[in-house]
């Protein structure tokens, strides 16, 4: 009798315990579900925030790049402005000397003219035009090699001076470097095209000095330039 009672008590307690465990499991599931519902928006918000932070960083890097480019452009403009100011000051300082050089050239005092051009270039070393003038005084003085070197430098500084290529060819013809003269015009044609053809038409039709000194290659020059 006591044994049966004990068994029934044990079974009843086991069912009660199982019921509590079931209730606890249900409660845990409910809490988990509630937590999940609460956490999901937070996770989505965190992911959105992470994306916004990444986008902000990209924009910041882009702004840094633009700022660096702007600084470089400003520095380049400042350097150009400084160069322009220096060239203007040099040109102003060189003007009286340049005037004296031109006067010496017209007096056919080529040595004095060359010396004055050198003084002008010391004051304004970036002036391709002064190199051009100096080269013609050297040519008139009979120093063809120096004239070639000086005008070559002028054309390096200002390759758009189309007539300069024909003066260079003139000097080369005077030095009997006819192949070099043809190469000069061919190279200019390749770079400048039609302006060189127009300049060739003028020199071959109107510049008797050029025609005389480059006489041995006139036919080739006409063929080369289509004049």
C-alpha positions as CSV (number, residue, x, y, z in Angstrom):
1,X,0.0,0.0,0.0
2,X,2.8,2.4,0.9
3,X,4.7,1.4,-2.2
4,X,1.8,2.2,-4.5
5,X,1.3,5.5,-2.8
6,X,5.0,6.3,-3.2
7,X,4.9,5.4,-6.9
8,X,1.8,7.6,-7.5
9,X,3.5,10.5,-5.7
10,X,6.6,10.1,-7.8
11,X,4.7,10.0,-11.0
12,X,2.6,13.0,-10.0
13,X,5.8,15.0,-9.1
14,X,7.4,13.9,-12.4
15,X,4.5,15.2,-14.4
16,X,4.5,18.5,-12.4
17,X,8.3,18.8,-13.1
18,X,7.8,18.0,-16.8
19,X,5.0,20.6,-16.9
20,X,7.3,23.3,-15.4
21,X,10.0,22.3,-17.9
22,X,7.5,22.7,-20.7
23,X,6.4,26.0,-19.4
24,X,10.0,27.1,-19.1
25,X,10.7,26.0,-22.7
26,X,7.7,27.8,-24.0
27,X,8.7,30.9,-22.1
28,X,12.2,30.6,-23.4
29,X,10.9,30.3,-27.0
30,X,8.7,33.3,-26.4
31,X,11.5,35.4,-25.0
32,X,13.8,34.3,-27.9
33,X,11.1,35.2,-30.5
34,X,10.6,38.6,-28.8
35,X,14.3,39.2,-28.7
36,X,14.6,38.3,-32.3
37,X,11.9,40.7,-33.2
38,X,13.6,43.4,-31.2
39,X,17.2,42.7,-32.5
40,X,16.4,42.4,-36.2
41,X,15.6,46.1,-36.6
42,X,18.8,46.9,-34.6
43,X,20.9,44.7,-36.9
44,X,19.3,46.2,-40.0
45,X,20.0,49.7,-38.5
46,X,23.6,48.7,-37.8
47,X,24.1,47.4,-41.3
48,X,22.7,50.6,-42.7
49,X,24.9,52.7,-40.5
50,X,27.9,50.6,-41.6
51,X,27.0,51.3,-45.2
52,X,26.7,55.0,-44.5
53,X,30.0,55.1,-42.7
54,X,31.7,53.3,-45.7
55,X,30.1,55.7,-48.1
56,X,31.2,58.7,-46.0
57,X,34.7,57.4,-46.0
58,X,34.7,57.1,-49.7
59,X,33.4,60.6,-50.1
60,X,36.0,61.8,-47.7
61,X,38.8,60.2,-49.7
62,X,37.4,61.7,-52.9
63,X,37.3,65.1,-51.2
64,X,40.9,64.6,-50.1
65,X,41.9,63.8,-53.7
66,X,40.1,66.8,-55.0
67,X,41.7,69.0,-52.4
68,X,45.2,67.7,-53.3
69,X,44.5,68.3,-57.0
70,X,43.3,71.8,-56.2
71,X,46.4,72.5,-54.2
72,X,48.7,71.2,-57.0
73,X,46.8,73.4,-59.5
74,X,47.1,76.4,-57.3
75,X,50.8,75.8,-56.8
76,X,51.3,75.4,-60.6
77,X,49.4,78.6,-61.2
78,X,51.5,80.4,-58.6
79,X,54.6,79.1,-60.3
80,X,53.4,80.2,-63.7
81,X,52.5,83.7,-62.3
82,X,56.0,84.0,-60.7
83,X,57.6,83.0,-64.0
84,X,55.5,85.5,-65.9
85,X,56.4,88.2,-63.5
86,X,60.1,87.4,-63.8
87,X,59.8,87.3,-67.6
88,X,58.0,90.6,-67.7
89,X,60.6,92.2,-65.4
90,X,63.4,90.7,-67.6
91,X,61.8,91.9,-70.8
92,X,61.5,95.5,-69.3
93,X,65.1,95.4,-68.2
94,X,66.3,94.0,-71.5
95,X,64.4,96.5,-73.8
96,X,67.1,99.3,-73.8
97,X,69.8,96.7,-74.4
98,X,67.8,95.0,-77.2
99,X,67.2,98.4,-78.8
100,X,71.0,99.0,-78.8
101,X,71.6,95.6,-80.3
102,X,69.2,96.2,-83.2
103,X,70.8,99.6,-83.8
104,X,74.2,97.9,-84.0
105,X,72.9,95.3,-86.4
106,X,71.6,98.1,-88.7
107,X,75.0,99.7,-88.6
108,X,76.4,96.3,-89.6
109,X,78.4,96.1,-86.4
110,X,77.5,92.5,-85.9
111,X,80.0,91.8,-83.2
112,X,78.5,94.6,-81.1
113,X,75.0,93.4,-81.9
114,X,75.8,89.9,-80.7
115,X,77.4,91.2,-77.5
116,X,74.3,93.3,-76.8
117,X,72.0,90.3,-77.5
118,X,74.0,88.3,-75.0
119,X,73.4,91.1,-72.4
120,X,69.7,91.1,-73.2
121,X,69.6,87.3,-72.8
122,X,71.3,87.6,-69.4
123,X,68.4,89.9,-68.3
124,X,65.7,87.8,-70.1
125,X,67.0,84.3,-70.8
126,X,63.6,82.9,-71.7
127,X,63.0,85.1,-74.8
128,X,63.1,83.0,-77.9
129,X,62.8,86.1,-80.1
130,X,66.1,87.5,-78.8
131,X,67.8,84.2,-79.7
132,X,66.4,84.5,-83.1
133,X,67.7,88.0,-83.6
134,X,71.1,87.0,-82.2
135,X,71.3,84.1,-84.7
136,X,70.8,86.4,-87.6
137,X,73.6,88.6,-86.5
138,X,75.8,85.6,-86.2
139,X,74.8,84.5,-89.7
140,X,75.6,88.0,-91.1
141,X,79.0,87.8,-89.3
142,X,79.7,84.6,-91.1
143,X,79.6,82.4,-88.0
144,X,77.2,79.9,-89.5
145,X,77.7,77.1,-86.9
146,X,76.9,79.5,-84.0
147,X,73.9,80.8,-85.9
148,X,72.6,77.2,-86.3
149,X,73.0,76.5,-82.6
150,X,71.4,79.7,-81.5
151,X,68.4,79.4,-83.7
152,X,67.9,75.7,-82.9
153,X,67.6,76.8,-79.3
154,X,65.1,79.5,-80.2
155,X,63.0,76.9,-82.0
156,X,63.1,74.5,-79.1
157,X,61.7,77.3,-77.0
158,X,59.1,78.4,-79.6
159,X,58.4,75.6,-82.1
160,X,55.5,77.5,-83.5
161,X,57.7,80.1,-85.2
162,X,57.3,78.7,-88.7
163,X,59.6,81.2,-90.5
164,X,62.4,80.2,-88.0
165,X,62.7,76.8,-89.7
166,X,63.5,78.5,-93.0
167,X,66.1,80.8,-91.4
168,X,67.6,77.7,-89.9
169,X,67.6,76.0,-93.3
170,X,69.2,79.2,-94.7
171,X,72.1,78.9,-92.1
172,X,72.5,75.2,-92.9
173,X,72.7,75.9,-96.6
174,X,75.3,78.6,-95.9
175,X,77.3,76.0,-94.1
176,X,76.8,73.7,-97.0
177,X,74.9,71.3,-94.8
178,X,72.2,70.8,-97.5
179,X,71.0,67.5,-96.1
180,X,70.5,69.1,-92.7
181,X,68.5,71.9,-94.3
182,X,66.2,69.4,-96.1
183,X,65.8,67.5,-92.8
184,X,64.9,70.7,-91.0
185,X,62.1,71.5,-93.4
186,X,60.9,67.9,-93.5
187,X,60.8,67.7,-89.7
188,X,58.9,71.0,-89.5
189,X,56.4,69.8,-92.1
190,X,55.8,66.7,-90.1
191,X,55.0,68.7,-87.0
192,X,53.4,71.9,-88.3
193,X,52.0,71.0,-91.7
194,X,50.2,73.7,-93.7
195,X,51.8,76.7,-92.0
196,X,55.2,75.4,-93.2
197,X,53.9,75.0,-96.7
198,X,52.6,78.6,-96.7
199,X,56.0,79.8,-95.3
200,X,57.8,77.8,-98.0
201,X,55.7,79.4,-100.8
202,X,56.7,82.9,-99.4
203,X,60.4,82.2,-99.0
204,X,60.8,80.5,-102.4
205,X,58.9,83.3,-104.2
206,X,60.1,86.4,-102.3
207,X,63.3,85.8,-100.4
208,X,66.2,86.1,-103.0
209,X,68.8,85.6,-100.3
210,X,67.3,82.3,-99.3
211,X,66.9,81.2,-102.9
212,X,70.5,82.1,-103.6
213,X,72.1,80.3,-100.6
214,X,69.9,77.2,-100.9
215,X,70.1,77.1,-104.7
216,X,71.5,73.5,-104.8
217,X,68.4,72.1,-103.1
218,X,65.7,74.4,-104.4
219,X,64.1,71.7,-106.6
220,X,64.0,69.3,-103.6
221,X,62.6,72.0,-101.4
222,X,59.8,72.7,-103.9
223,X,59.0,69.0,-104.2
224,X,59.1,68.6,-100.4
225,X,56.8,71.5,-99.7
226,X,54.6,71.3,-102.8
227,X,55.6,74.9,-103.8
